[in-house]
């Protein structure tokens, strides 16, 4: 049986994702990890 990755590692990986490529899934991942959603502005 495989152990799951530590939450800290998952949060680091989440921070490397591009919110524009992930779309709505990006916010779903934040919710699943229990971290605040990042606010993305269209001007970035």
mmCIF file of the N, C-alpha and C atoms, coordinates in Angstrom:
data_MODEL
# 
_entry.id   MODEL 
# 
loop_
_atom_site.group_PDB 
_atom_site.id 
_atom_site.type_symbol 
_atom_site.label_atom_id 
_atom_site.label_alt_id 
_atom_site.label_comp_id 
_atom_site.label_asym_id 
_atom_site.label_entity_id 
_atom_site.label_seq_id 
_atom_site.pdbx_PDB_ins_code 
_atom_site.Cartn_x 
_atom_site.Cartn_y 
_atom_site.Cartn_z 
_atom_site.occupancy 
_atom_site.B_iso_or_equiv 
_atom_site.pdbx_formal_charge 
_atom_site.auth_seq_id 
_atom_site.auth_comp_id 
_atom_site.auth_asym_id 
_atom_site.auth_atom_id 
_atom_site.pdbx_PDB_model_num 
ATOM 1   N N  . UNK A 1 1  ? 0.832   -1.187 0.000   1.00 0.00 ? 1  UNK A N  1 
ATOM 2   C CA . UNK A 1 1  ? 0.000   0.000  0.000   1.00 0.00 ? 1  UNK A CA 1 
ATOM 3   C C  . UNK A 1 1  ? 0.877   1.252  0.000   1.00 0.00 ? 1  UNK A C  1 
ATOM 4   N N  . UNK A 1 2  ? 0.489   2.222  -0.811  1.00 0.00 ? 2  UNK A N  1 
ATOM 5   C CA . UNK A 1 2  ? 1.262   3.455  -0.948  1.00 0.00 ? 2  UNK A CA 1 
ATOM 6   C C  . UNK A 1 2  ? 0.830   4.504  0.059   1.00 0.00 ? 2  UNK A C  1 
ATOM 7   N N  . UNK A 1 3  ? 1.805   5.217  0.604   1.00 0.00 ? 3  UNK A N  1 
ATOM 8   C CA . UNK A 1 3  ? 1.475   6.341  1.483   1.00 0.00 ? 3  UNK A CA 1 
ATOM 9   C C  . UNK A 1 3  ? 1.172   7.554  0.614   1.00 0.00 ? 3  UNK A C  1 
ATOM 10  N N  . UNK A 1 4  ? 0.286   8.408  1.085   1.00 0.00 ? 4  UNK A N  1 
ATOM 11  C CA . UNK A 1 4  ? 0.011   9.621  0.331   1.00 0.00 ? 4  UNK A CA 1 
ATOM 12  C C  . UNK A 1 4  ? 1.075   10.667 0.663   1.00 0.00 ? 4  UNK A C  1 
ATOM 13  N N  . UNK A 1 5  ? 1.237   11.608 -0.244  1.00 0.00 ? 5  UNK A N  1 
ATOM 14  C CA . UNK A 1 5  ? 2.245   12.652 -0.078  1.00 0.00 ? 5  UNK A CA 1 
ATOM 15  C C  . UNK A 1 5  ? 1.880   13.542 1.106   1.00 0.00 ? 5  UNK A C  1 
ATOM 16  N N  . UNK A 1 6  ? 2.894   14.062 1.802   1.00 0.00 ? 6  UNK A N  1 
ATOM 17  C CA . UNK A 1 6  ? 2.610   14.981 2.895   1.00 0.00 ? 6  UNK A CA 1 
ATOM 18  C C  . UNK A 1 6  ? 1.876   16.223 2.384   1.00 0.00 ? 6  UNK A C  1 
ATOM 19  N N  . UNK A 1 7  ? 0.996   16.750 3.209   1.00 0.00 ? 7  UNK A N  1 
ATOM 20  C CA . UNK A 1 7  ? 0.185   17.900 2.805   1.00 0.00 ? 7  UNK A CA 1 
ATOM 21  C C  . UNK A 1 7  ? 1.063   19.082 2.387   1.00 0.00 ? 7  UNK A C  1 
ATOM 22  N N  . UNK A 1 8  ? 2.187   19.292 3.071   1.00 0.00 ? 8  UNK A N  1 
ATOM 23  C CA . UNK A 1 8  ? 3.070   20.410 2.735   1.00 0.00 ? 8  UNK A CA 1 
ATOM 24  C C  . UNK A 1 8  ? 3.583   20.288 1.302   1.00 0.00 ? 8  UNK A C  1 
ATOM 25  N N  . UNK A 1 9  ? 3.901   19.075 0.891   1.00 0.00 ? 9  UNK A N  1 
ATOM 26  C CA . UNK A 1 9  ? 4.390   18.839 -0.465  1.00 0.00 ? 9  UNK A CA 1 
ATOM 27  C C  . UNK A 1 9  ? 3.291   19.100 -1.489  1.00 0.00 ? 9  UNK A C  1 
ATOM 28  N N  . UNK A 1 10 ? 2.072   18.684 -1.168  1.00 0.00 ? 10 UNK A N  1 
ATOM 29  C CA . UNK A 1 10 ? 0.945   18.929 -2.068  1.00 0.00 ? 10 UNK A CA 1 
ATOM 30  C C  . UNK A 1 10 ? 0.680   20.424 -2.219  1.00 0.00 ? 10 UNK A C  1 
ATOM 31  N N  . UNK A 1 11 ? 0.800   21.172 -1.126  1.00 0.00 ? 11 UNK A N  1 
ATOM 32  C CA . UNK A 1 11 ? 0.589   22.619 -1.189  1.00 0.00 ? 11 UNK A CA 1 
ATOM 33  C C  . UNK A 1 11 ? 1.677   23.275 -2.027  1.00 0.00 ? 11 UNK A C  1 
ATOM 34  N N  . UNK A 1 12 ? 2.920   22.819 -1.891  1.00 0.00 ? 12 UNK A N  1 
ATOM 35  C CA . UNK A 1 12 ? 4.003   23.358 -2.721  1.00 0.00 ? 12 UNK A CA 1 
ATOM 36  C C  . UNK A 1 12 ? 3.724   23.101 -4.198  1.00 0.00 ? 12 UNK A C  1 
ATOM 37  N N  . UNK A 1 13 ? 3.261   21.903 -4.516  1.00 0.00 ? 13 UNK A N  1 
ATOM 38  C CA . UNK A 1 13 ? 2.939   21.567 -5.909  1.00 0.00 ? 13 UNK A CA 1 
ATOM 39  C C  . UNK A 1 13 ? 1.787   22.432 -6.409  1.00 0.00 ? 13 UNK A C  1 
ATOM 40  N N  . UNK A 1 14 ? 0.789   22.656 -5.567  1.00 0.00 ? 14 UNK A N  1 
ATOM 41  C CA . UNK A 1 14 ? -0.343  23.514 -5.933  1.00 0.00 ? 14 UNK A CA 1 
ATOM 42  C C  . UNK A 1 14 ? 0.143   24.921 -6.272  1.00 0.00 ? 14 UNK A C  1 
ATOM 43  N N  . UNK A 1 15 ? 1.095   25.432 -5.492  1.00 0.00 ? 15 UNK A N  1 
ATOM 44  C CA . UNK A 1 15 ? 1.609   26.783 -5.717  1.00 0.00 ? 15 UNK A CA 1 
ATOM 45  C C  . UNK A 1 15 ? 2.356   26.910 -7.040  1.00 0.00 ? 15 UNK A C  1 
ATOM 46  N N  . UNK A 1 16 ? 2.808   25.793 -7.592  1.00 0.00 ? 16 UNK A N  1 
ATOM 47  C CA . UNK A 1 16 ? 3.522   25.818 -8.872  1.00 0.00 ? 16 UNK A CA 1 
ATOM 48  C C  . UNK A 1 16 ? 2.577   25.767 -10.075 1.00 0.00 ? 16 UNK A C  1 
ATOM 49  N N  . UNK A 1 17 ? 1.313   25.436 -9.833  1.00 0.00 ? 17 UNK A N  1 
ATOM 50  C CA . UNK A 1 17 ? 0.349   25.343 -10.932 1.00 0.00 ? 17 UNK A CA 1 
ATOM 51  C C  . UNK A 1 17 ? 0.015   26.719 -11.488 1.00 0.00 ? 17 UNK A C  1 
ATOM 52  N N  . UNK A 1 18 ? -0.306  26.753 -12.755 1.00 0.00 ? 18 UNK A N  1 
ATOM 53  C CA . UNK A 1 18 ? -0.739  27.988 -13.404 1.00 0.00 ? 18 UNK A CA 1 
ATOM 54  C C  . UNK A 1 18 ? -2.264  28.041 -13.363 1.00 0.00 ? 18 UNK A C  1 
ATOM 55  N N  . UNK A 1 19 ? -2.827  29.028 -12.649 1.00 0.00 ? 19 UNK A N  1 
ATOM 56  C CA . UNK A 1 19 ? -4.288  29.081 -12.521 1.00 0.00 ? 19 UNK A CA 1 
ATOM 57  C C  . UNK A 1 19 ? -5.013  29.227 -13.850 1.00 0.00 ? 19 UNK A C  1 
ATOM 58  N N  . UNK A 1 20 ? -4.367  29.836 -14.837 1.00 0.00 ? 20 UNK A N  1 
ATOM 59  C CA . UNK A 1 20 ? -5.019  30.039 -16.133 1.00 0.00 ? 20 UNK A CA 1 
ATOM 60  C C  . UNK A 1 20 ? -5.096  28.745 -16.933 1.00 0.00 ? 20 UNK A C  1 
ATOM 61  N N  . UNK A 1 21 ? -4.144  27.848 -16.714 1.00 0.00 ? 21 UNK A N  1 
ATOM 62  C CA . UNK A 1 21 ? -4.173  26.562 -17.412 1.00 0.00 ? 21 UNK A CA 1 
ATOM 63  C C  . UNK A 1 21 ? -5.117  25.579 -16.723 1.00 0.00 ? 21 UNK A C  1 
ATOM 64  N N  . UNK A 1 22 ? -5.294  25.720 -15.419 1.00 0.00 ? 22 UNK A N  1 
ATOM 65  C CA . UNK A 1 22 ? -6.111  24.774 -14.651 1.00 0.00 ? 22 UNK A CA 1 
ATOM 66  C C  . UNK A 1 22 ? -7.583  25.147 -14.616 1.00 0.00 ? 22 UNK A C  1 
ATOM 67  N N  . UNK A 1 23 ? -7.894  26.412 -14.794 1.00 0.00 ? 23 UNK A N  1 
ATOM 68  C CA . UNK A 1 23 ? -9.288  26.846 -14.768 1.00 0.00 ? 23 UNK A CA 1 
ATOM 69  C C  . UNK A 1 23 ? -9.936  26.631 -13.406 1.00 0.00 ? 23 UNK A C  1 
ATOM 70  N N  . UNK A 1 24 ? -11.178 26.158 -13.412 1.00 0.00 ? 24 UNK A N  1 
ATOM 71  C CA . UNK A 1 24 ? -11.946 25.983 -12.175 1.00 0.00 ? 24 UNK A CA 1 
ATOM 72  C C  . UNK A 1 24 ? -11.357 24.908 -11.268 1.00 0.00 ? 24 UNK A C  1 
ATOM 73  N N  . UNK A 1 25 ? -10.618 23.990 -11.834 1.00 0.00 ? 25 UNK A N  1 
ATOM 74  C CA . UNK A 1 25 ? -10.011 22.917 -11.039 1.00 0.00 ? 25 UNK A CA 1 
ATOM 75  C C  . UNK A 1 25 ? -9.025  23.501 -10.025 1.00 0.00 ? 25 UNK A C  1 
ATOM 76  N N  . UNK A 1 26 ? -8.402  24.615 -10.380 1.00 0.00 ? 26 UNK A N  1 
ATOM 77  C CA . UNK A 1 26 ? -7.426  25.270 -9.504  1.00 0.00 ? 26 UNK A CA 1 
ATOM 78  C C  . UNK A 1 26 ? -8.056  25.603 -8.153  1.00 0.00 ? 26 UNK A C  1 
ATOM 79  N N  . UNK A 1 27 ? -9.258  26.182 -8.173  1.00 0.00 ? 27 UNK A N  1 
ATOM 80  C CA . UNK A 1 27 ? -9.951  26.525 -6.930  1.00 0.00 ? 27 UNK A CA 1 
ATOM 81  C C  . UNK A 1 27 ? -10.424 25.277 -6.199  1.00 0.00 ? 27 UNK A C  1 
ATOM 82  N N  . UNK A 1 28 ? -10.813 24.254 -6.943  1.00 0.00 ? 28 UNK A N  1 
ATOM 83  C CA . UNK A 1 28 ? -11.232 22.996 -6.316  1.00 0.00 ? 28 UNK A CA 1 
ATOM 84  C C  . UNK A 1 28 ? -10.075 22.362 -5.547  1.00 0.00 ? 28 UNK A C  1 
ATOM 85  N N  . UNK A 1 29 ? -8.877  22.435 -6.116  1.00 0.00 ? 29 UNK A N  1 
ATOM 86  C CA . UNK A 1 29 ? -7.696  21.880 -5.449  1.00 0.00 ? 29 UNK A CA 1 
ATOM 87  C C  . UNK A 1 29 ? -7.431  22.646 -4.157  1.00 0.00 ? 29 UNK A C  1 
ATOM 88  N N  . UNK A 1 30 ? -7.541  23.979 -4.215  1.00 0.00 ? 30 UNK A N  1 
ATOM 89  C CA . UNK A 1 30 ? -7.341  24.796 -3.010  1.00 0.00 ? 30 UNK A CA 1 
ATOM 90  C C  . UNK A 1 30 ? -8.332  24.386 -1.926  1.00 0.00 ? 30 UNK A C  1 
ATOM 91  N N  . UNK A 1 31 ? -9.577  24.185 -2.314  1.00 0.00 ? 31 UNK A N  1 
ATOM 92  C CA . UNK A 1 31 ? -10.599 23.773 -1.348  1.00 0.00 ? 31 UNK A CA 1 
ATOM 93  C C  . UNK A 1 31 ? -10.263 22.408 -0.745  1.00 0.00 ? 31 UNK A C  1 
ATOM 94  N N  . UNK A 1 32 ? -9.828  21.467 -1.580  1.00 0.00 ? 32 UNK A N  1 
ATOM 95  C CA . UNK A 1 32 ? -9.483  20.127 -1.099  1.00 0.00 ? 32 UNK A CA 1 
ATOM 96  C C  . UNK A 1 32 ? -8.296  20.157 -0.137  1.00 0.00 ? 32 UNK A C  1 
ATOM 97  N N  . UNK A 1 33 ? -7.331  21.052 -0.409  1.00 0.00 ? 33 UNK A N  1 
ATOM 98  C CA . UNK A 1 33 ? -6.151  21.153 0.448   1.00 0.00 ? 33 UNK A CA 1 
ATOM 99  C C  . UNK A 1 33 ? -6.416  21.986 1.696   1.00 0.00 ? 33 UNK A C  1 
ATOM 100 N N  . UNK A 1 34 ? -7.509  22.737 1.689   1.00 0.00 ? 34 UNK A N  1 
ATOM 101 C CA . UNK A 1 34 ? -7.821  23.589 2.830   1.00 0.00 ? 34 UNK A CA 1 
ATOM 102 C C  . UNK A 1 34 ? -6.985  24.848 2.879   1.00 0.00 ? 34 UNK A C  1 
ATOM 103 N N  . UNK A 1 35 ? -6.528  25.302 1.711   1.00 0.00 ? 35 UNK A N  1 
ATOM 104 C CA . UNK A 1 35 ? -5.752  26.542 1.640   1.00 0.00 ? 35 UNK A CA 1 
ATOM 105 C C  . UNK A 1 35 ? -6.624  27.631 1.022   1.00 0.00 ? 35 UNK A C  1 
ATOM 106 N N  . UNK A 1 36 ? -6.302  28.905 1.320   1.00 0.00 ? 36 UNK A N  1 
ATOM 107 C CA . UNK A 1 36 ? -7.096  29.983 0.724   1.00 0.00 ? 36 UNK A CA 1 
ATOM 108 C C  . UNK A 1 36 ? -6.933  30.004 -0.791  1.00 0.00 ? 36 UNK A C  1 
ATOM 109 N N  . UNK A 1 37 ? -8.018  30.330 -1.476  1.00 0.00 ? 37 UNK A N  1 
ATOM 110 C CA . UNK A 1 37 ? -7.946  30.467 -2.930  1.00 0.00 ? 37 UNK A CA 1 
ATOM 111 C C  . UNK A 1 37 ? -7.120  31.692 -3.278  1.00 0.00 ? 37 UNK A C  1 
ATOM 112 N N  . UNK A 1 38 ? -6.338  31.580 -4.336  1.00 0.00 ? 38 UNK A N  1 
ATOM 113 C CA . UNK A 1 38 ? -5.573  32.730 -4.809  1.00 0.00 ? 38 UNK A CA 1 
ATOM 114 C C  . UNK A 1 38 ? -6.485  33.597 -5.655  1.00 0.00 ? 38 UNK A C  1 
ATOM 115 N N  . UNK A 1 39 ? -6.335  34.890 -5.502  1.00 0.00 ? 39 UNK A N  1 
ATOM 116 C CA . UNK A 1 39 ? -7.110  35.822 -6.317  1.00 0.00 ? 39 UNK A CA 1 
ATOM 117 C C  . UNK A 1 39 ? -6.276  36.122 -7.545  1.00 0.00 ? 39 UNK A C  1 
ATOM 118 N N  . UNK A 1 40 ? -6.816  35.822 -8.717  1.00 0.00 ? 40 UNK A N  1 
ATOM 119 C CA . UNK A 1 40 ? -6.090  36.076 -9.952  1.00 0.00 ? 40 UNK A CA 1 
ATOM 120 C C  . UNK A 1 40 ? -6.767  37.212 -10.698 1.00 0.00 ? 40 UNK A C  1 
ATOM 121 N N  . UNK A 1 41 ? -5.970  38.160 -11.102 1.00 0.00 ? 41 UNK A N  1 
ATOM 122 C CA . UNK A 1 41 ? -6.538  39.254 -11.885 1.00 0.00 ? 41 UNK A CA 1 
ATOM 123 C C  . UNK A 1 41 ? -6.258  38.988 -13.354 1.00 0.00 ? 41 UNK A C  1 
ATOM 124 N N  . UNK A 1 42 ? -7.150  39.399 -14.226 1.00 0.00 ? 42 UNK A N  1 
ATOM 125 C CA . UNK A 1 42 ? -6.948  39.146 -15.658 1.00 0.00 ? 42 UNK A CA 1 
ATOM 126 C C  . UNK A 1 42 ? -5.786  39.934 -16.245 1.00 0.00 ? 42 UNK A C  1 
ATOM 127 N N  . UNK A 1 43 ? -5.269  40.917 -15.509 1.00 0.00 ? 43 UNK A N  1 
ATOM 128 C CA . UNK A 1 43 ? -4.170  41.741 -16.022 1.00 0.00 ? 43 UNK A CA 1 
ATOM 129 C C  . UNK A 1 43 ? -2.804  41.123 -15.793 1.00 0.00 ? 43 UNK A C  1 
ATOM 130 N N  . UNK A 1 44 ? -2.731  40.047 -15.008 1.00 0.00 ? 44 UNK A N  1 
ATOM 131 C CA . UNK A 1 44 ? -1.427  39.437 -14.708 1.00 0.00 ? 44 UNK A CA 1 
ATOM 132 C C  . UNK A 1 44 ? -0.829  38.788 -15.923 1.00 0.00 ? 44 UNK A C  1 
# 
